[in-house]
Amino acid sequence: MPLKLDFKSGEKMVINGAVIENIGANAKIVVHNLATILREKEVLTEKECGTPASRVYFALQCAYMFPEKKEPYIKTFEKCLDDYVAACPSAIDIAEKIRGHVADEEFYKGLKASQKLIAHEVNVLNTFNAGMERLLESAEE
């Protein structure tokens, strides 16, 4: 089944490792064969990987975009995910969903599920920060 994409003016995407940029008007693209595709908004750079969940996403993104180097990236992904779940067991259900997609070689679905891991991390950190702020306020009284 073909994949239909809206490609906005100025938007970039990565198709099979090549960065493509639309320099004209909005376009519609149809991909008729199997290809690794990430939109600009889905790409995470190494510099942006400042948290454990973002490192999970980045390693899986690399395994998806660079299949010739998949094995070392999958090992990194597995270690990062194991470390995250060890530190934050409340994410085990999300982690198992990601692992299932990766085991089935559905890397794009794994990336989408990894976005939920990042959202989980944000919620955990926000809750932690709120608790620390309350603790700090009570210590200052």
URLINHU-V412515 format. One record per residue. RES is the residue in three letters. PSI is psi as a letter, one per 30 degrees, with the letter a starting at -180 (NA if undefined). Layout:
# URLINHU-V412515
res & psi
RES & PSI
RES & PSI
This chain:
# URLINHU-V412515
res & psi
MET & k
PRO & k
LEU & k
LYS & k
LEU & k
ASP & k
PHE & j
LYS & l
SER & k
GLY & f
GLU & k
LYS & l
MET & l
VAL & k
ILE & j
ASN & h
GLY & f
ALA & k
VAL & k
ILE & k
GLU & k
ASN & j
ILE & g
GLY & a
ALA & l
ASN & k
ALA & l
LYS & k
ILE & k
VAL & k
VAL & j
HIS & f
ASN & l
LEU & k
ALA & l
THR & k
ILE & k
LEU & k
ARG & l
GLU & e
LYS & f
GLU & f
VAL & k
LEU & k
THR & l
GLU & e
LYS & f
GLU & g
CYS & i
GLY & f
THR & l
PRO & e
ALA & e
SER & f
ARG & e
VAL & e
TYR & e
PHE & e
ALA & e
LEU & e
GLN & e
CYS & e
ALA & e
TYR & e
MET & f
PHE & i
PRO & f
GLU & f
LYS & g
LYS & e
GLU & e
PRO & e
TYR & e
ILE & e
LYS & e
THR & e
PHE & e
GLU & e
LYS & e
CYS & e
LEU & e
ASP & e
ASP & e
TYR & e
VAL & e
ALA & e
ALA & f
CYS & i
PRO & f
SER & f
ALA & g
ILE & e
ASP & e
ILE & e
ALA & e
GLU & e
LYS & e
ILE & e
ARG & e
GLY & e
HIS & e
VAL & e
ALA & e
ASP & g
GLU & g
GLU & i
PHE & e
TYR & e
LYS & e
GLY & e
LEU & e
LYS & e
ALA & e
SER & f
GLN & e
LYS & e
LEU & e
ILE & e
ALA & e
HIS & e
GLU & e
VAL & e
ASN & e
VAL & e
LEU & e
ASN & e
THR & e
PHE & e
ASN & e
ALA & e
GLY & e
MET & e
GLU & e
ARG & e
LEU & e
LEU & e
GLU & e
SER & f
ALA & f
GLU & f
GLU & NA
